[in-house]
Amino acid sequence: MSKAERLFNLYTLLRARRTAITADAIASALEVSVRTVYRDVQALTLSGVPIEGEPGVGYLLRPGYELPPLMFNAEEVLSLMVGIRMVRAFTDPDLARAAQQAEQKITSVLTEPLKARAENQPYRIPVLAQDDELREVHRTLRVACEAQRKVRALYVDEQRNRTERVL
């Protein structure tokens, strides 16, 4: 479990309770050490989550606190949309499909003004059919890298000498 997931689970655990919960109980519920609970409580507190704690009593989330919703500013939306379109144009079909799904998820949580900005962003990154072969090569290389597999490639140098290389 990543630290972000652990912190969110800690927040959720505290939010679901009306009474204090000890570090031991939290550690048991989250399957971590008590020391990790102390560090995670400190991390949440430093990030502005109002957690109250008392030795021997436990931790309690101050009532009424809610995590702010995920929001992007206009520049963040623009950077995400440009990045998504670049992935769709320059990487393999699997990543392009994932990028398109991510775009749908992102636009679904945007406010109307930000959604309009995302749709009318100034960058045009075309997906060209002539690049389909390169996208397939990209998929082969990406899958090989992820699986830590070797790839045989034909290499042609400036003098047009051909050699086979294993990457």
Summary of the structure (lengths in Angstrom):
residues: 167
radius of gyration: 24.3
end to end distance: 32.3
largest distance: 76.6
contacts: 387
relative contact order: 0.09
helix: 56%
strand: 11%
